[in-house]
């Protein structure tokens, strides 16, 4: 067994997985998995730069994670940064801060690399299941981008597109320092057009219609699953590998896009950092499901973090 620490820093959240991995047997024993909403991508779509307060929130989370990693004695660390830090003009400031805190340089990976890690993490457990048809289409709906990966035993095609729950919210719902609550029909239609245009781009690379099983990753998808399951509090064991129908996703999306901040915040499984962006995230998921004719989405709690951990081991 090799004890590794994987860090995934996205547009909306930063996450840590410390695990013991055995490449010979394929076993991954999770020791600690946690997530902190830091909104690193705050304003990047508009300014092209990482905001000072967003950097400080991210560095504070890194300091917390450094203590966890040291306490568990991880032998190797890999820090992967995704959409927001790819886009930012001042990303060197981010790189320098992470290296000072964790002792490793963050790898600002490409969308294709991100997709590869996501596919590995999400499907490693599913490949031996007879009841799920292949190929899989893995959809990782993040804050700034969405990764779409089609594959069977290995990746066949992948594409990263610039639609995510934070990006669409800031692009269409942010006005005068606030968020439309709830959004107007015109604002929802604008987000939907962006999601459809992104899928048009993805279709140029990824034959979406060939997918037999849709696997959904990341906070927007797991939150929708928690709501569909009627959970009073977030329960990763019940959410992992839950199968949520397109009818449930459609009903929840409509509810998220027509409810107030207070009503969304009162939902038991809702993380405070997702209250304002869950409408956009669920709309991206629904748009994808309707595009490919998916009757359900299989939800995975294992994602890019697990893929990063396996890449270290």
Steps between C-alpha positions, in 0.01 A plus 500: 500500500611855422351783709424794273334839525307635203379861485256624238463877484212604280307818433259464791662260746827344610498134603738260668526121493755311710498130417700179499527368145611157385550499121557123504151423635313814394404574862462860618439546873371847579642657815372857468288675239388860545383802305512875561314754287749780427360650175848537351336587169315801644484757221753326272255484209465881518847620608734226384673507841479312830360736765719563810225386738446182294872422517503550877201267548680238291829538688317469834352168384846387384639568847225284652570224249875515566432415866281203402757368251781528755289335771422199282855470368431501128812403304413681178286804418357611167316831469293548185344833408225526244288755318534826696877489529536409132315817406661750740767752402649494853513123540871520599392665826279200564778253412747674729262503798411131471864399473589696815223329699500141371850466359380392157433701190140488380462351157271714290374217285324513167135419459594172331716397797222597737261283302736201512531519879124539541428196282747279686370602841132464407504175307764284669233339722235487228690311233426163656125557533288307252183705550648823362538516123815639341631733377482737796463874457654667803380857561697699756301822552733740677492866587667636188494214253337168423702198393334242277681170454382199302666165552476130571812349652692807389418856392376521142436874479497795738419870491504778757251782441478834677166463674477437872269592785706803611582623151137495382375656824749786483449548127121520504369546855747739666377860510619796710682282749209258544351188339158485334285315750323329339618563142264625233383281214730697268801434724424129520461490121841668460667241726328223307626640168856505636467139616365390161779686317759329721353159419513588130874559544544180698315304232772596249745288701290262708226289336253565782227292339706180537480514880311213665548604865532858626720538810474836676767651725560800726296711737213606276424137411540361852283780641224425249528133597473579871185704436352225281566244775327721756799509733485722807880528502776420255575126499775406255440125540137532388583744222787294357370296204142628546301494177295817447241518222477782247151577634646556847778718361247706303279554806794596722646736238169684471479521879856636531437763232173625651579495873654771715845499661339426838299208362806342337715558809243315712547177302679254727759373249584846365853623571495876571746558218262346245182690587546767232644275227294181523240628252760538226666169589177302488403670173828385338430142615142509370607647165752221454253227594241632257761537225611136517162354596626366833225348714718523813835613633719275716652723767859444611673639807825374351637738243808697404642471854507121475651525153774730632569259789539208257733707282732551801494133602 
